Amino acid sequence: MELFGVEKPVVGMVHLNPLPGSPRYEGLSVNRTSELAVQDAKHLETGGVDGLMVENFGDMPYRKMDVGPETVSGMAVIVADVVDAVKIPVGVNVLRNDFKAALAIAHVAGGKFLRTNVFIDAAVTDQGLIEASAPELLRYRRYLGADVKIFADIRGKHGVPLSNRPIEQSAMDAAYRGLADALIVSGLRTGTEPELEDLVRVKKAVPDRPVFIGSGLARENVTKLLKHVDGAIVGTSLKFDGVVGNPVDEKRVKALMTAVKELRR
């Protein structure tokens, strides 16, 4: 993909500690949270990933939309610090689906792409019913004049679509009506791999759009999954002991990227 300059790029997750205002916030300063984020970002870059995604993972339970200004300002500071610390593209995801915040943060702080978890199909989630982001997101991007790519989930994890239409139809609508720049196919939950059949069906339906694995990629399943799509976003398997809440383990990153490079060859 042109944004990353390599075949089958891997985007490593930078999961942030709880930010001010979130239920589990325990007083850690934004500066210290940023230092930890930069540390993870550098381990991911040194380990060989091709891009990064900064996400307010620690802020659960998440708002559906409209996170507070304290979250937006805190993440803008942190994303800018990460962008300054690395040479690879940086993206933003504001959970659960605050796509306007994600776009604004990326645009102001130097991010190159964003993830929106509910893009074309309304979804029933643990935050309630979340409606599609595509109409407002595309207009807001035009309004800001933002050069930020949109990575859109198809049937994002931790939720189910309100309709049961075929996944191919959702993918085609996301690409050709929603105008997403790339599509994401995930498992049911964080750290779980997607169904192989879903990857194949989505890629076949939208051959001219990059399709990314959104969860569950690990060294052990690289050959099985990644050969069918264009890239992956990876978090859990790159952490110490494979535990999502732990810091990034550079050895795990290198092991994954060795497998990815073998597949590229």
C-alpha positions in Angstrom: 0.0 0.0 0.0 1.4 3.4 -1.0 0.9 5.0 2.4 3.4 2.5 4.0 5.6 1.8 1.0 5.7 -2.0 1.4 3.7 -5.0 0.4 1.4 -6.3 3.1 2.2 -3.6 5.7 1.8 -4.3 9.4 0.4 -1.6 11.7 1.3 -2.0 15.4 -1.0 -0.8 18.1 0.0 1.8 20.7 -2.6 1.3 23.5 -2.8 4.3 25.8 -3.2 4.1 29.6 -6.4 5.5 31.0 -6.7 9.2 30.2 -8.0 12.0 32.4 -11.8 11.7 32.8 -12.0 8.0 32.1 -13.3 5.6 34.8 -10.0 3.9 35.5 -7.8 7.0 35.4 -5.5 7.0 38.4 -3.7 10.4 38.1 -1.0 9.5 35.6 0.0 12.7 33.9 -0.5 13.1 30.2 3.2 13.6 29.8 4.0 10.3 31.5 1.3 8.6 29.4 2.9 10.0 26.4 6.4 8.8 27.4 5.0 5.2 27.8 3.3 5.5 24.4 6.5 6.7 22.7 8.4 3.8 24.3 5.9 1.3 22.9 6.0 3.1 19.5 9.8 2.9 19.4 9.8 -0.8 20.2 7.3 -1.4 17.5 9.3 0.6 14.9 12.6 -1.0 15.9 10.9 -4.4 15.7 10.1 -3.7 12.1 6.4 -2.7 11.8 5.4 -0.4 9.0 3.0 1.9 10.8 1.4 2.7 14.1 -2.1 3.2 15.5 -2.6 5.2 18.7 -5.8 4.3 20.5 -7.4 5.3 23.9 -7.6 1.6 24.8 -7.5 2.2 28.5 -10.6 4.4 28.6 -13.2 1.6 28.9 -16.1 1.5 29.2 -16.1 3.7 26.1 -18.5 6.4 25.0 -20.3 5.7 21.8 -19.4 9.1 20.4 -18.5 12.6 21.6 -15.6 11.9 23.9 -14.7 14.8 26.2 -12.3 17.7 25.3 -9.9 16.3 27.9 -9.6 13.1 25.8 -9.2 15.0 22.5 -6.6 17.3 23.9 -4.7 14.6 25.7 -4.6 12.4 22.6 -3.5 15.2 20.4 -0.5 15.8 22.6 0.4 12.1 22.7 -0.1 11.5 19.0 2.1 14.6 18.2 4.8 13.2 20.4 4.6 9.7 18.8 4.7 11.3 15.3 7.9 13.2 16.3 9.5 10.1 17.8 9.2 7.7 14.8 9.6 7.8 11.0 6.7 5.5 10.0 3.1 6.6 9.4 0.9 7.1 12.5 -2.9 6.6 12.7 -5.5 7.4 15.3 -8.5 5.5 16.7 -10.8 7.1 19.3 -13.0 4.5 20.9 -15.7 3.6 20.6 -16.4 5.4 17.4 -15.6 9.1 17.7 -14.5 9.5 14.1 -14.6 13.3 14.2 -12.2 13.4 17.2 -9.9 10.8 15.5 -9.9 12.9 12.3 -9.2 16.2 14.1 -6.4 14.7 16.2 -4.8 13.1 13.2 -5.1 16.3 11.1 -3.7 18.5 13.8 -1.0 16.2 15.2 0.4 14.8 12.0 -1.4 11.5 11.7 -1.8 9.9 8.3 -4.8 7.7 8.8 -7.6 6.8 11.2 -9.8 3.8 12.1 -13.5 4.1 12.4 -15.1 1.0 14.0 -18.7 1.5 12.7 -18.6 2.9 9.2 -21.4 1.7 6.9 -23.7 -0.7 8.9 -25.3 0.3 12.2 -24.2 -2.0 15.0 -25.4 -3.3 18.3 -22.5 -3.0 20.7 -21.8 -2.9 24.4 -22.2 0.9 24.2 -25.7 0.5 22.6 -26.7 1.1 19.0 -24.0 2.9 17.0 -24.9 4.4 13.6 -22.7 4.5 10.5 -20.0 7.2 10.4 -19.5 7.4 6.6 -21.7 10.3 5.7 -20.5 12.7 8.4 -16.9 11.5 8.3 -16.4 12.1 4.6 -18.0 15.6 4.9 -15.9 16.5 7.9 -12.7 15.4 6.1 -13.6 17.6 3.2 -14.5 20.5 5.5 -11.0 20.3 7.2 -9.2 19.6 4.0 -7.5 16.8 5.9 -5.1 14.5 4.1 -6.0 11.5 6.3 -6.9 8.1 5.0 -10.0 6.3 6.3 -9.6 2.7 7.5 -13.1 1.4 8.0 -14.2 -1.7 9.9 -16.6 -4.1 8.2 -18.6 -5.7 11.1 -16.2 -4.5 13.7 -15.4 -6.5 16.8 -17.4 -6.3 20.1 -20.6 -5.8 18.2 -23.0 -7.2 15.6 -24.5 -5.5 12.6 -28.1 -4.5 12.9 -28.9 -6.2 9.5 -27.8 -9.7 8.5 -26.9 -8.8 4.9 -23.9 -10.6 3.3 -20.5 -9.3 4.3 -19.7 -8.7 0.6 -22.5 -6.2 0.3 -21.2 -4.4 3.4 -17.7 -4.3 1.9 -18.8 -3.0 -1.4 -21.0 -0.3 0.2 -18.1 0.7 2.5 -15.7 1.0 -0.5 -17.9 2.4 -3.3 -20.7 4.3 -1.4 -18.9 5.1 1.9 -15.6 5.8 0.0 -13.3 4.2 2.5 -9.6 4.2 1.6 -9.1 0.7 3.2 -11.3 -1.9 4.8 -10.8 -3.9 8.0 -12.0 -7.4 8.9 -11.7 -8.5 12.5 -12.6 -11.3 14.8 -15.4 -11.1 17.4 -13.2 -9.7 20.1 -9.9 -8.0 20.7 -7.1 -10.5 20.0 -9.2 -13.0 18.1 -8.6 -13.8 14.5 -11.2 -13.2 11.8 -12.8 -16.0 9.9 -10.7 -17.0 6.9 -13.8 -17.1 4.8 -14.7 -13.5 5.7 -11.2 -12.3 4.6 -11.5 -14.1 1.3 -15.0 -13.0 0.6 -14.3 -9.3 1.4 -11.1 -9.2 -0.7 -12.9 -10.8 -3.7 -15.8 -8.3 -3.4 -13.4 -5.2 -3.3 -10.3 -6.2 -5.2 -9.3 -2.6 -5.8 -9.3 -1.6 -2.1 -6.7 -2.6 0.5 -8.2 -5.1 3.0 -6.6 -5.3 6.5 -6.9 -7.9 9.3 -8.1 -6.0 12.3 -7.4 -8.4 15.1 -5.8 -11.7 16.0 -2.8 -11.8 13.7 0.2 -13.6 15.3 3.4 -15.2 14.2 1.7 -18.6 14.1 -1.1 -17.7 11.7 0.7 -15.2 9.4 0.8 -17.6 6.5 -2.8 -18.8 6.9 -4.3 -15.3 7.1 -2.1 -12.6 5.7 -1.6 -14.1 2.3 -5.3 -13.5 1.5 -5.3 -9.8 2.2 -3.2 -6.6 1.9 -2.1 -5.9 5.5 -2.8 -6.1 9.2 -3.3 -4.1 12.4 -1.7 -6.0 15.3 -1.8 -5.4 19.1 -2.3 -8.3 21.5 0.2 -10.7 20.1 3.0 -8.1 20.2 2.7 -7.5 24.0 4.6 -9.3 26.7 3.1 -12.8 27.3 0.5 -11.9 24.6 -1.6 -9.9 27.2 -3.2 -6.9 25.6 -2.7 -4.7 28.7 1.1 -5.3 28.9 3.8 -3.1 27.2 5.1 -4.0 23.7 7.7 -6.9 23.6 10.2 -6.1 20.9 11.2 -9.7 20.6 7.6 -10.6 19.7 7.5 -7.8 17.2 10.6 -9.0 15.5 9.4 -12.6 15.4 6.1 -11.6 13.8 7.8 -9.4 11.2 10.3 -12.2 10.3 7.3 -14.3 9.4 5.7 -11.4 7.5 8.9 -10.8 5.5 9.1 -14.5 4.6 5.6 -14.3 3.3 6.4 -11.2 1.3 9.2 -13.0 -0.4 
